Amino acid sequence: MDDGDLDAEPGRLGGQRLAHALQRELARAVEPRAYAKLSIEGIAAAAGVGKQTIYRWWPSKGALLFDAFLALTTDGGQDGRSGALPDTGDLAADLKLVLRAIVDELNDPRYDLPMRALHTEIVHDPALAADYATRLDGPVRELKKERLRAARRAGQLAEDVDLDVAVDLLFGPVLNRWLQRTGPLTHDYADQVVDTALRGLRPREP
């Protein structure tokens, strides 16, 4: 496979190939300081392509990392639309199932460092932050809100609940604990987040 393969479908075939190269390189970068030394040249060498090929499609290391991350987590997909959240009629159980899966992913060494590296790049790159919001965070947030809309229609959430705030209350604590390493990230913690948030989001007793 040569550089022409990346030229053909950079977001799909190229993204998957670079994703595996990045995964190998990030496995060696076991701490943020090591990741900071990771260069476009090093990534190109690991992928077996010239650095000019990478620069042709990705303006920065962060943009490349984001595409590679999407290829790793969505099987080469172009956005975060990976399916609706479960809806068994039991909102608490459904949310706990989803949050437990998120906890498992955040604790998985294959994804922990790449996700931390991606968040670091997003903080320092407004263009990448906007791309992340459009292609991943926005679509995923909409899936979460759609599940909460169904719960609101079923009378399981208060009518005046702001769905964006509700998403933050339910999913923000897990991400915050992971990012800041403020405590163990466990299924029990995920369950407590759901139970605590829902106590404030449910309809008030007459």
N, C-alpha and C positions, 0 to 999 in steps of 0.2 A: 504494500500500500504506500503510495507516495503523496506529495502535497496536493495533487489533483483530486484525491478523494475528499480532502477537506474543502476544496473549492466547490465541489458539487453540492453538498448539503452540510454546511458548517454547523447549523443548529441541531442537526440530528445525528448523522453519522460522525461528523467531526466532533460534535459535543460529547458523544459517548466515548470516542477514542481518547479525547483529551481528559474526560472525566476519570478514566482509569489511570491515565498518566498522572493526573493531579492527585488521585488517591494514593498512588505509590509514593509520590513526592511528599505529600502531607503526612504519610505514615512515618516518614523520617523526621519530619518537623514536629517533634513531640512537645514543643512549647511555643508560645506566641513569638518569642524572640527568633526562634529558628524559622518560623513561617515568614517573618519580615525579611529574611534573607532569600526567600524563594523568588527567583527571577523568571521573567518571560523566557530568557535564554535557556534556563534550566528546564522549564516546562516543555519548551520546544524540543530540547534534546531527549527528554523522557518520552515524548510522543513520537519521536522520530520524524519531525518536520522542521522546516526552517522557520526562524523567528519571524520572517517577513510574512509568512502564511498566517501566523497568529495575529500580527498587527493588522493584517488586511481585514479581519473580521471582528476583532475585539480591541477596543481603544485602551484598555487597561487590564491589569492583573485581576482587579475586582470583577470586571465585566466577564472575563474568561471564567473566573471561579464561579460566578452565578450560573452561567450556561452549563458548566460542568456539573454543578450541584443539581440543577434541574434534570440533567441527563441521568444522574445517579439515582435521584429520588422519584422521578416520574417516567422512567424508562424512555428517555429521549423526548418527552413531551415538551410543549412550548409554553405551558402555563401551569397554574396550580389546580386546574379543574380535574380532580381525581375522583369525583363522585360525591353524592350527597351524604350527609351524616346519617347514621342509623336513626330510624323512627319506629320504635316498637310501641309507642304510646306512653312509655315510662321515661319522662325527660331526664330524671336524675340518673337512671341506669344507663341511658344512652350517652349522656355527657361523661359519666365516669368511664365508660368503655373507651371513648375517644381520648380523654385525658390520660388514661393509663397507657394507651398506645403511644401518645406523644412522649410520655415519661420514658417509655422503653426506647424510643428512637433517640431522645436526648442523651440517654445513658449508654447508647451504643457507640463504642470507640470508632467505628467506621464513619460515623456522622458527626460526632461531637466536635472534633477539631475543624473539619471543613465548615461547619455551621458557625463556629466561633470566629473563624477567619472571615467568613462572609459578613457577619455582623460588624466586625471591625472595619472592613472596607466600606460598608454602607454608611457608617458614622462619618467617615471622612470624604465621601464622594456623593454629593447631592444628585448627580445624574444617575448613578447606580441606585440610590435610594428610590428615585422616582420609577426606575425600571422595575425594581423589586416590588414596589407597591402596585404597579400596573399588572405585572405578569404573574405574581405569586401571592403576595399578601392580600391584595384586593379580592381576587377570585375566591381564595380560601375563606376570607372574612365573610363574603357573601353567602357561601355555603353554610357557615355557622349561623348567620342571621336568618337564613331560610328555615333552618331547624327550629330556631327560637320563634319565628313567626307562626309556625305550625303549632308550637306549644301555646302561644298566646291565643290563637284561634280556638284551641281546646280548653281555654280557661286556666291553663297551668301557670301563666305569667300574668302579671298585672297589665291592664290595657295601656297604661301610660308609661310603660318601661321603654327607655331609650335603648334600642337594640345594639347600637355601637358600644354604649357604656356596658351593657350586659355582656357582650363578647369580651371586653377588656376585663371585667370582673371575674369571668369564668376561666379565661385562658392566660391572662396577664401574669398572675402569681406564679404559675409554673415556669413560664419563660424567664421571669425576673429571678427566681431562685436558681435556675440553671445558669443564667448569665453571670450572676454575682456570686454564685457558690455560697449562698447564705445558709444552706441547710441541705439535708439529704433529700434527694428527689425520688420519692417512692409512690407506690400505688395508694398507700394510706393517705399520703399528703394530697394526692389528686382527689381522692374521695372527700376529704375534708374541705377542699376548695369548693367543690360542687355543692356540698351540703350547706356551707356557710353562705355562698353567693345566692343560692336559691331561697334561703330564708328571707332575704331582702328583696327578691324579685317576684315572689309569688303574690297573688292577689291578697289584699288585706282582708281580715275577717270583718264582717259588718258589725 
